[in-house]
Amino acid sequence: MHDLVLVGGGPVGLALVHALADSGLSVALVEARETLSAEDPRVIALAQGSRLILERIRVWPHLAAQATAIETIHVSRQGGFGRAELSAAEAGVPALGYCVEYGALYAALAAGLPGGAIELVTGARVVGLAPGAEGGEIQYLRAGSTHRLAARLIVVADGGKGLPMALGAYKDYRQSALLARVRCERPIPGRAFERFTAEGPIALLPLGDEYALVWTTPARALETRMRLSDAEFLQGLTDAFAGRLGRFTACGPRAAFPLRLMQALEDGRPGLVRIGNAAQSLHPVAGQGFNLGLRDAWMLAQAVLDAPVDTLGSAGFIAAHLARRRRDVLGGIGMTDLLVDAFADRLPTGLAPLRGLALAALDLTPPLKRLFARKMMFGMQAW
């Protein structure tokens, strides 16, 4: 019997494996893909707290040269007053976060995987889970045959795409995130932008001499926006930012994915823990999703390392871990959902000016800005 079996070898799952390196625990990783590789157009915004985790698991040195530091974040509203600017200098940190390509992050995590410390099973599709307080097992298909692995603790980190997930919370935003790389006439090094519009937020993340664009688009308008010519698309983006960065001059291929809030039902089953998108999936506003998942992995690793091996997966172990994570998880979900709703165009007309007042008040209150920045960087449990 293994001490821990991990289902899913994405970035969050691999971070957990790194965090358990040199522990002496018997760990198996089961991954549906044949190889640990990923080609993905997304750009990940790593919070400062995530950089610290990656440093602790000895992955950051392999990624640092490919990361672009976020020194300031400019938050504004289209068609209304009020703005706020968060800065690393005011927060007392070298950077608020870092932008990296998903593929580069995954390669850094996969390349440094502690090979001798884990049993790696690739090309394996998990079809069954049977967790238990005194040990459970998973069933998987590989090369047409059914196999089983037993473990004290089963950790699901499959991104919520494979195994069924009982939902404790669900919300369809009826929006999609449209992704592209763009260039503009007047880029500002190290500055990220969050621009709230009537349709939803638009984020620009600095990546070298480009920006990674995340354009929240209503479902009804997605097909039209995807079919625009590059010139029409870039003009719309220029208009949305009111010329703040000059004209947008070039864009790469576009991709999109639907936006939903999903949270797995927290049933506290002995022998089973979910982390990352297998536990919760958030709206991308404020870039909290992956950072929350990375904290899931780090905090679970600390709980595993601190617990006697024979208690892994016990009802007490699971309950204590869920209690430690609850505030951060619910806070992250609540903050992102509140931002989406508070700046949506469906807010009653009489209350609309409050959005501008809230941004102005944030910008004019340094202690509040530092607290907000700290929550963004280190999670809802940070003070």
C-alpha positions in Angstrom: 0.0 0.0 0.0 1.2 3.5 -0.9 1.1 6.3 1.6 -0.4 8.6 -1.0 -1.7 8.2 -4.5 -2.1 11.4 -6.6 -4.6 11.4 -9.5 -3.6 14.0 -12.0 -0.2 15.3 -13.0 -1.0 19.0 -13.8 1.0 21.9 -12.2 -0.9 21.7 -8.9 -0.4 18.0 -8.6 3.3 18.2 -9.6 3.8 20.9 -7.0 2.5 18.6 -4.3 4.9 15.9 -5.4 7.8 18.4 -5.1 6.6 19.5 -1.7 6.8 15.8 -0.5 10.2 15.1 -2.0 12.7 13.7 0.5 9.9 12.8 2.9 10.4 9.1 2.7 6.7 8.6 1.9 5.6 6.1 -0.7 3.9 8.2 -3.4 2.4 7.2 -6.7 1.3 9.7 -9.5 -1.3 8.5 -12.0 -1.6 10.6 -15.1 -3.9 10.1 -18.2 -1.4 11.5 -20.6 1.5 9.4 -22.0 4.1 12.1 -21.1 4.3 14.9 -18.6 4.2 17.7 -21.2 1.8 20.5 -22.0 1.2 22.9 -24.8 -1.1 25.6 -23.6 -1.6 29.2 -24.8 -2.5 30.6 -21.4 -0.3 32.9 -19.3 -0.4 32.3 -15.5 -0.2 35.2 -13.1 1.8 33.9 -10.1 1.2 35.9 -6.9 4.2 36.7 -4.8 3.1 34.0 -2.3 3.2 31.5 -5.1 6.7 32.5 -6.0 7.7 31.8 -2.4 6.1 28.3 -2.6 8.0 27.6 -5.9 11.2 28.7 -4.2 10.6 26.3 -1.3 10.0 23.4 -3.6 13.2 24.4 -5.6 11.3 25.0 -8.9 11.6 28.8 -9.1 15.3 28.9 -10.2 14.3 27.0 -13.3 11.5 29.4 -14.1 12.8 32.9 -13.0 14.5 33.8 -16.3 11.2 33.3 -18.1 9.1 35.3 -15.7 8.0 38.9 -16.0 7.6 40.8 -12.8 4.4 42.7 -12.0 5.5 45.8 -10.2 2.2 47.7 -10.4 -1.5 46.8 -11.0 -3.7 49.6 -12.5 -7.4 49.1 -11.8 -10.0 51.3 -13.6 -13.5 51.5 -14.9 -14.6 52.1 -18.5 -17.0 55.0 -18.7 -16.8 56.0 -15.1 -14.6 57.7 -12.5 -12.5 55.9 -10.0 -9.2 54.2 -10.3 -6.7 52.5 -8.0 -3.0 51.5 -8.4 -1.4 48.8 -6.3 2.4 48.8 -6.2 5.1 46.4 -5.0 6.9 49.3 -3.4 3.9 50.3 -1.2 3.4 46.6 -0.3 7.0 46.2 0.7 7.7 43.3 -1.7 10.0 43.0 -4.8 7.0 42.3 -7.0 3.3 41.8 -6.6 3.5 38.7 -8.8 5.0 37.3 -12.0 3.7 36.3 -15.4 4.8 33.1 -16.9 3.7 30.9 -19.8 1.8 27.9 -18.7 4.0 25.6 -20.7 7.2 27.1 -19.1 5.7 26.6 -15.6 4.7 23.0 -16.4 8.1 22.2 -17.9 9.9 23.5 -14.9 7.8 21.4 -12.6 8.1 18.3 -14.7 11.8 18.6 -15.4 12.7 18.6 -11.7 10.4 15.9 -10.7 12.1 13.7 -8.0 12.0 10.5 -10.2 13.3 8.1 -7.6 10.9 9.3 -4.9 7.6 8.4 -6.7 6.0 5.7 -8.8 5.0 7.4 -12.0 2.1 5.8 -14.0 1.3 7.5 -17.3 -1.2 6.7 -20.0 -3.6 5.7 -17.2 -7.2 6.8 -17.0 -8.7 6.6 -13.5 -12.2 5.1 -13.6 -12.9 4.5 -10.0 -12.2 5.7 -6.5 -12.8 3.8 -3.3 -11.4 6.0 -0.4 -11.5 4.8 3.2 -10.3 5.8 6.6 -7.9 2.8 6.8 -6.9 2.8 3.2 -8.6 2.9 -0.1 -7.8 2.2 -3.8 -8.2 3.6 -7.2 -8.9 1.7 -10.4 -7.4 2.8 -13.7 -7.3 1.6 -17.3 -4.0 1.3 -19.0 -3.3 -0.4 -22.4 -6.7 -2.0 -22.3 -6.3 -3.6 -18.9 -7.7 -2.7 -15.5 -5.3 -2.0 -12.6 -5.5 -1.0 -9.0 -3.5 1.0 -6.5 -4.0 1.0 -2.8 -3.2 4.1 -0.6 -3.8 5.5 2.8 -4.7 8.9 1.2 -6.0 9.5 -2.3 -5.5 13.1 -3.7 -7.5 14.2 -6.7 -5.8 16.9 -8.8 -7.2 16.1 -12.2 -8.4 19.6 -12.9 -12.0 18.6 -12.5 -12.0 17.3 -16.1 -11.9 13.5 -15.6 -13.5 12.1 -12.4 -17.1 13.2 -11.6 -17.3 15.9 -9.0 -20.3 16.4 -6.6 -20.9 20.2 -6.6 -21.3 22.2 -3.4 -21.5 25.5 -5.4 -22.1 26.2 -9.1 -22.6 29.4 -11.0 -22.5 29.9 -14.8 -21.4 33.5 -15.5 -22.6 33.2 -19.1 -19.2 34.6 -20.1 -16.0 33.3 -21.7 -12.4 34.3 -21.3 -11.0 35.3 -24.6 -7.2 34.9 -24.6 -4.6 36.4 -27.0 -1.1 37.9 -27.0 -1.2 41.6 -28.0 1.2 44.4 -28.6 0.6 48.2 -28.2 2.3 51.5 -29.0 3.1 52.5 -25.4 3.6 49.5 -23.2 4.5 50.2 -19.5 7.1 47.7 -18.3 6.0 45.7 -15.2 2.5 47.1 -15.1 -0.6 44.9 -15.3 -4.1 46.3 -15.9 -7.6 45.3 -14.7 -10.2 47.2 -16.6 -13.8 46.8 -15.7 -16.3 47.2 -18.5 -20.0 46.8 -18.9 -19.4 43.3 -20.4 -16.9 42.2 -17.8 -13.3 42.7 -16.8 -10.4 42.9 -19.2 -6.9 42.0 -17.9 -3.6 42.8 -19.5 -0.6 40.9 -18.0 2.9 41.9 -19.0 5.0 39.2 -20.6 8.3 40.4 -22.0 7.5 43.0 -24.6 3.9 41.8 -25.1 0.8 41.6 -23.0 -1.3 38.5 -22.3 -4.9 39.5 -22.8 -7.8 38.0 -20.9 -11.0 39.6 -22.3 -14.2 38.6 -20.5 -16.8 38.3 -23.2 -20.6 37.6 -22.8 -21.5 34.2 -24.3 -23.8 35.9 -26.8 -20.9 38.1 -28.2 -18.1 35.5 -28.2 -18.5 34.1 -31.7 -18.7 37.6 -33.2 -15.6 38.8 -31.3 -13.7 35.6 -32.3 -14.5 36.2 -36.0 -13.4 39.9 -36.1 -10.4 40.7 -38.2 -7.2 41.5 -36.3 -7.7 45.2 -37.1 -11.3 45.2 -35.8 -10.3 43.3 -32.8 -7.4 45.5 -31.9 -9.5 48.7 -32.4 -12.1 47.4 -30.0 -9.4 46.8 -27.4 -7.9 50.3 -28.0 -11.4 51.8 -27.5 -11.9 49.7 -24.3 -8.7 51.2 -22.8 -9.4 54.7 -24.1 -6.0 55.0 -25.6 -4.2 54.6 -22.3 -1.5 52.4 -24.0 -1.8 54.0 -27.4 -3.1 51.9 -30.2 -2.9 48.1 -29.9 -1.0 47.1 -33.0 -0.7 43.3 -33.2 -2.3 40.2 -31.8 -1.7 36.5 -31.9 -4.1 33.6 -32.3 -7.2 33.8 -30.1 -8.6 31.1 -27.8 -11.6 31.1 -25.4 -13.0 29.0 -22.6 -16.3 29.3 -20.6 -16.4 30.9 -17.2 -18.0 29.1 -14.3 -17.7 29.0 -10.6 -17.5 25.4 -9.4 -16.7 24.1 -5.9 -16.6 20.4 -5.0 -18.9 19.3 -2.2 -16.8 19.3 1.0 -18.1 16.1 2.4 -15.0 15.2 4.4 -14.9 11.6 3.2 -12.1 9.8 4.9 -9.2 8.9 2.6 -9.9 11.6 -0.1 -8.7 15.2 -0.7 -9.3 17.4 -3.7 -6.9 20.2 -4.7 -6.7 22.8 -7.4 -9.4 22.9 -10.1 -10.6 19.5 -8.9 -11.7 21.3 -5.7 -12.7 24.7 -7.0 -12.7 26.7 -10.3 -12.9 30.5 -10.1 -13.6 33.4 -12.4 -10.2 34.7 -13.7 -10.7 38.2 -12.4 -7.8 39.1 -10.0 -6.0 36.0 -11.2 -6.6 33.9 -8.0 -7.4 30.4 -9.4 -4.0 28.8 -9.8 -2.6 30.6 -6.8 -5.4 29.2 -4.6 -4.7 25.7 -6.1 -1.0 26.0 -5.4 -1.7 26.9 -1.8 -4.0 23.8 -1.7 -1.0 21.7 -2.6 1.4 23.4 -0.2 -0.9 23.2 2.8 -1.8 19.6 2.1 1.9 18.7 1.9 2.5 20.4 5.3 -0.4 18.5 6.8 0.9 15.2 5.4 4.5 15.8 6.6 3.3 16.8 10.1 0.9 13.8 10.6 1.9 10.3 11.7 1.8 8.1 8.6 -0.8 5.8 10.0 -3.2 8.7 10.4 -3.1 9.8 6.7 -6.6 9.6 5.3 -8.3 9.3 8.7 -11.5 11.2 9.5 -9.5 13.4 11.9 -6.8 14.2 9.3 -9.3 15.1 6.6 -11.4 17.3 8.9 -8.4 19.2 10.2 -7.0 19.8 6.7 -10.4 21.0 5.4 -10.8 23.3 8.4 -7.3 24.9 7.7 -8.2 25.5 4.1 -11.8 26.7 4.5 -11.1 30.4 5.1 -8.7 30.8 2.3 -10.9 28.9 -0.2 -14.2 30.5 0.7 -12.5 33.9 0.8 -10.9 33.5 -2.7 -14.3 32.3 -4.1 -16.1 35.1 -2.4 -13.7 37.9 -3.5 -13.7 36.9 -7.1 -17.4 36.4 -7.3 -18.1 39.7 -5.5 -15.8 41.6 -8.0 -17.6 40.2 -11.0 -21.1 41.1 -9.6 -20.1 44.5 -8.1 -18.8 45.8 -11.4 -21.4 44.1 -13.6 -23.7 46.4 -15.7 -26.7 44.8 -14.0 -26.0 46.8 -10.8 -29.0 49.2 -10.1 -28.3 52.6 -11.7 -28.5 54.4 -8.4 -25.7 52.2 -6.9 -23.4 52.4 -10.0 -21.4 55.4 -8.7 -20.5 53.4 -5.6 -18.1 51.4 -7.8 -16.0 54.5 -8.6 -16.2 55.6 -5.0 -14.9 52.2 -3.8 -11.9 52.4 -6.2 -11.1 55.9 -5.2 -11.4 55.1 -1.5 -9.1 52.1 -2.0 -6.5 54.3 -3.8 -6.6 57.0 -1.2 -6.2 54.6 1.8 -2.7 53.2 1.9 -3.4 50.7 4.8 -6.4 49.4 2.9 -4.4 49.1 -0.2 -1.6 47.1 1.6 -4.2 44.8 3.1 -5.9 44.2 -0.2 -2.5 43.6 -1.9 -1.5 41.2 0.8 -4.7 39.2 0.3 -4.1 39.1 -3.4 -0.5 37.9 -2.9 -0.9 35.4 0.0 -4.5 34.5 0.2 -7.4 35.3 2.5 -5.7 33.9 5.6 -2.9 36.5 5.3 -2.8 39.5 7.6 
